[in-house]
Amino acid sequence: MSFNMLMLMCVIAAPPDSEMNEPPADPILLAHRGVVRYAPENTLPSFAAAIELGLSIELDVYQTRDGHLVIIHDKSVDRTTNGTGAVTEMTLAEIRKLDAGSWFDSSFAGAKVPTLEEVFKLIRERQRIPVTIALNMKVISPGIEENIVRLVEKYKLFDQLFAFGQSSDSSHRFKQANPKLRTTVYLNDNEADQFTAALSDPLADCLWVRFIPNVEAMEQARQLGKQVWLALHIGENRPDIWDKARASKMDGICTDWPLACSIHWRLGLKPKDD
């Protein structure tokens, strides 16, 4: 499917106006790095399309050598730009010279590695319903937590954002910078028996898990005001996984296939390869 066709699909996938202010009945769909099947990952076009489709987003943050926050997944710029080098060893000006779109398709030539502030600004300007932001730091650079919190404060996104994947030390630094910044506890697929214990962790505003808790466990989390997010088979088109998470009433699913999942639930059909 072309990017233009993707935008036409907004009519199908996005919630109608009458549903804009109603709480979602289904898990929130976190578009992993944006709509990565239709636009270059972790770029403004990828996030803008997700927002137009009524999706939420997962993104990856690094801090440059000169202290700026940029959105890119890998430790180096090699795979997703026309440059080379480690992100944390480059300045923002050096990174902004790079083309972050041509590797995906020539129609995205000239797309830049965005800053976190640009993404926050985009969300504030474009969202019709609140966009949940799952923020992952791949490298914990000195001061990165305070710099992230400063931007979250500026754009008033505490209710929409949570940080996941970081160490407990990093989560503590987030809380020291501002206790309203939501942090997570991560549980792997062999740690389902630790679910109840994790709920009592003071750093577990959310749980990021690689298994599907049962309905009773999800009700326990809900009574404690904890959100539970699924990160299982992210890169795969798995209606069976999505439906199990939906039946368990999980808060959200991180996936490379958010559009397929949305259509699957909306039309009640098993999606073909889109």
C-alpha positions as CSV (number, residue, x, y, z in Angstrom):
1,M,0.0,0.0,0.0
2,S,1.3,3.5,-0.9
3,F,1.6,6.3,1.6
4,N,-1.2,8.2,-0.2
5,M,-3.4,5.1,0.1
6,L,-2.6,5.0,3.8
7,M,-3.9,8.5,4.3
8,L,-7.1,7.6,2.5
9,M,-7.6,4.7,4.9
10,C,-7.9,7.3,7.7
11,V,-11.6,7.3,7.0
12,I,-11.8,3.7,8.0
13,A,-9.3,3.5,10.8
14,A,-9.8,6.8,12.6
15,P,-12.6,7.1,15.1
16,P,-15.7,9.0,14.0
17,D,-16.4,12.5,15.5
18,S,-19.1,11.1,17.8
19,E,-16.5,8.9,19.5
20,M,-13.8,11.6,20.0
21,N,-14.6,12.3,23.6
22,E,-15.6,8.7,24.6
23,P,-13.1,6.4,26.4
24,P,-11.7,3.8,24.1
25,A,-13.3,0.3,24.5
26,D,-10.3,-1.4,22.9
27,P,-6.6,-1.3,23.9
28,I,-4.7,1.8,22.8
29,L,-2.6,1.0,19.7
30,L,0.9,2.3,20.0
31,A,2.3,2.7,16.5
32,H,5.9,1.3,16.9
33,R,8.2,4.1,15.7
34,G,5.2,5.5,13.9
35,V,3.6,3.8,10.9
36,V,6.8,2.0,9.9
37,R,5.2,0.0,7.1
38,Y,4.3,3.2,5.2
39,A,6.8,5.9,6.2
40,P,10.4,6.0,7.5
41,E,10.5,5.0,11.2
42,N,10.9,7.7,13.9
43,T,10.3,10.6,11.5
44,L,7.7,13.4,11.5
45,P,5.9,11.9,8.4
46,S,5.6,8.6,10.2
47,F,4.3,10.2,13.4
48,A,2.0,12.6,11.6
49,A,0.3,9.7,9.7
50,A,-0.2,7.8,13.0
51,I,-1.8,10.9,14.6
52,E,-4.1,11.4,11.6
53,L,-5.2,7.8,11.9
54,G,-6.1,8.2,15.6
55,L,-3.2,6.1,16.7
56,S,-0.8,6.6,19.6
57,I,3.0,6.3,19.2
58,E,6.1,4.7,20.5
59,L,9.4,6.4,20.0
60,D,13.1,6.2,20.8
61,V,15.2,9.0,22.3
62,Y,18.9,9.8,22.3
63,Q,20.8,12.8,23.5
64,T,23.4,14.3,21.2
65,R,26.9,15.3,22.2
66,D,25.7,18.9,22.6
67,G,22.7,18.0,24.8
68,H,19.8,17.9,22.3
69,L,17.1,15.2,22.3
70,V,16.6,13.4,18.9
71,I,14.4,10.6,17.8
72,I,16.2,7.6,16.3
73,H,16.3,3.9,17.2
74,D,19.8,2.7,16.6
75,K,23.0,3.8,18.4
76,S,24.4,4.9,15.1
77,V,22.8,6.9,12.2
78,D,24.1,4.3,9.7
79,R,20.9,2.3,9.0
80,T,18.3,5.0,8.8
81,T,20.2,7.9,7.3
82,N,22.8,8.6,4.6
83,G,25.4,9.3,7.3
84,T,27.6,7.3,9.6
85,G,28.5,7.7,13.3
86,A,27.3,7.2,16.8
87,V,24.3,9.5,17.7
88,T,25.7,10.4,21.1
89,E,29.0,11.5,19.6
90,M,27.4,13.8,17.0
91,T,26.0,17.3,17.4
92,L,22.5,18.2,16.5
93,A,23.7,20.3,13.5
94,E,25.6,17.2,12.2
95,I,22.6,15.0,12.5
96,R,20.3,17.5,10.9
97,K,22.3,17.5,7.8
98,L,21.4,13.9,7.2
99,D,18.7,12.4,5.0
100,A,16.5,10.1,7.1
101,G,13.9,9.3,4.5
102,S,15.5,8.1,1.2
103,W,16.5,4.7,2.6
104,F,12.8,3.9,2.9
105,D,11.5,5.4,-0.3
106,S,12.6,8.3,-2.6
107,S,9.3,10.1,-1.9
108,F,10.6,10.7,1.6
109,A,14.0,12.2,0.5
110,G,15.0,15.0,2.7
111,A,13.2,13.9,5.8
112,K,15.2,14.7,8.9
113,V,16.0,13.0,12.2
114,P,13.4,14.9,14.3
115,T,14.0,16.4,17.8
116,L,11.8,15.3,20.6
117,E,10.5,18.9,20.8
118,E,9.4,18.8,17.2
119,V,7.4,15.6,17.9
120,F,5.8,17.1,20.9
121,K,4.9,20.2,18.9
122,L,3.4,18.0,16.2
123,I,1.3,16.1,18.7
124,R,0.0,19.2,20.2
125,E,-0.9,20.7,16.9
126,R,-2.4,17.6,15.2
127,Q,-4.0,15.4,17.8
128,R,-7.8,15.2,17.7
129,I,-7.9,12.7,20.6
130,P,-5.1,12.4,23.2
131,V,-2.1,10.6,21.8
132,T,-0.3,8.3,24.2
133,I,3.4,8.6,23.9
134,A,5.6,5.6,25.0
135,L,9.1,7.0,25.3
136,N,12.2,4.7,25.2
137,M,15.7,5.8,25.9
138,K,18.3,3.5,24.3
139,V,21.3,5.2,26.0
140,I,21.1,6.9,29.3
141,S,23.2,10.0,28.8
142,P,24.0,12.3,31.7
143,G,21.1,14.7,32.4
144,I,18.8,13.1,29.8
145,E,16.0,12.5,32.2
146,E,15.9,16.2,33.3
147,N,16.0,17.3,29.7
148,I,13.1,15.1,28.8
149,V,11.1,16.2,31.8
150,R,11.7,19.9,30.9
151,L,10.1,19.3,27.5
152,V,7.2,17.3,28.9
153,E,6.5,20.2,31.3
154,K,6.7,22.7,28.5
155,Y,4.2,20.9,26.3
156,K,2.0,19.7,29.3
157,L,2.1,16.1,28.3
158,F,2.4,14.3,31.7
159,D,-1.0,12.7,31.3
160,Q,-0.1,11.4,27.8
161,L,3.5,10.2,28.2
162,F,5.2,7.4,30.0
163,A,8.9,6.3,29.9
164,F,9.7,2.6,29.6
165,G,12.7,0.3,29.3
166,Q,15.0,2.3,31.6
167,S,16.8,1.1,34.7
168,S,15.3,1.8,38.1
169,D,18.1,4.4,38.7
170,S,16.9,6.2,35.6
171,S,13.3,6.0,36.8
172,H,14.3,7.5,40.1
173,R,16.0,10.4,38.3
174,F,12.8,11.0,36.3
175,K,10.8,11.1,39.6
176,Q,13.3,13.4,41.2
177,A,13.0,15.8,38.2
178,N,9.2,15.6,38.4
179,P,7.2,12.9,40.2
180,K,4.4,13.3,37.6
181,L,6.5,11.7,34.9
182,R,5.2,8.1,34.7
183,T,7.7,5.3,34.7
184,T,7.4,1.6,34.1
185,V,8.5,-1.8,35.2
186,Y,9.4,-4.3,32.5
187,L,8.4,-8.0,32.7
188,N,9.7,-10.5,30.2
189,D,7.7,-13.5,28.9
190,N,9.1,-15.8,31.6
191,E,8.2,-13.3,34.4
192,A,4.4,-13.6,34.4
193,D,4.5,-14.9,38.0
194,Q,6.0,-11.6,39.1
195,F,3.1,-9.5,37.8
196,T,1.4,-9.0,41.2
197,A,4.7,-8.1,42.9
198,A,5.5,-5.6,40.2
199,L,2.3,-3.8,40.7
200,S,3.5,-2.8,44.2
201,D,6.7,-1.3,42.9
202,P,6.5,2.5,43.4
203,L,8.2,3.0,40.1
204,A,5.5,1.0,38.3
205,D,3.0,3.6,37.1
206,C,2.8,1.3,34.1
207,L,3.9,-2.3,33.3
208,W,5.5,-3.1,30.0
209,V,5.1,-6.8,29.5
210,R,5.8,-9.6,27.0
211,F,2.9,-11.8,28.0
212,I,-0.9,-11.4,28.2
213,P,-2.2,-11.1,31.8
214,N,-5.6,-12.7,32.5
215,V,-8.7,-10.6,33.1
216,E,-8.3,-11.0,36.9
217,A,-4.7,-9.6,36.8
218,M,-5.8,-6.7,34.6
219,E,-8.6,-5.9,37.1
220,Q,-6.1,-5.9,39.9
221,A,-3.9,-3.5,38.0
222,R,-6.8,-1.3,37.2
223,Q,-7.9,-1.1,40.8
224,L,-4.4,0.2,41.6
225,G,-4.5,2.7,38.8
226,K,-1.7,0.9,36.9
227,Q,-1.6,0.7,33.1
228,V,-0.4,-2.5,31.4
229,W,1.1,-2.4,27.9
230,L,1.8,-5.3,25.7
231,A,5.1,-5.7,23.7
232,L,4.7,-9.1,22.2
233,H,5.4,-10.0,18.6
234,I,5.6,-6.3,17.8
235,G,6.8,-6.9,14.2
236,E,4.3,-9.5,13.3
237,N,0.8,-9.4,11.9
238,R,-0.9,-11.3,14.7
239,P,-4.7,-10.9,15.0
240,D,-4.7,-13.8,17.6
241,I,-2.4,-11.8,19.9
242,W,-4.4,-8.6,19.5
243,D,-7.7,-10.3,20.2
244,K,-6.3,-12.0,23.3
245,A,-5.0,-8.7,24.6
246,R,-8.4,-7.1,23.9
247,A,-10.2,-9.9,25.7
248,S,-8.0,-9.4,28.7
249,K,-8.8,-5.7,28.6
250,M,-5.1,-4.6,28.4
251,D,-4.5,-0.9,28.2
252,G,-2.5,-1.0,25.0
253,I,-0.5,-2.9,22.4
254,C,2.8,-1.8,20.8
255,T,2.9,-3.1,17.2
256,D,4.2,-2.5,13.7
257,W,0.7,-3.3,12.5
258,P,-1.6,-0.8,14.2
259,L,-3.6,0.0,11.1
260,A,-4.2,-3.7,10.4
261,C,-5.2,-4.2,14.0
262,S,-7.6,-1.2,13.9
263,I,-9.3,-2.4,10.7
264,H,-9.4,-6.0,12.1
265,W,-11.3,-4.8,15.1
266,R,-13.4,-2.3,13.3
267,L,-14.6,-4.6,10.5
268,G,-14.3,-7.9,12.4
269,L,-12.2,-9.3,9.6
270,K,-8.8,-11.0,9.7
271,P,-6.5,-8.6,7.9
272,K,-4.7,-9.5,4.7
273,D,-1.1,-8.4,4.1
274,D,-1.7,-4.6,3.6
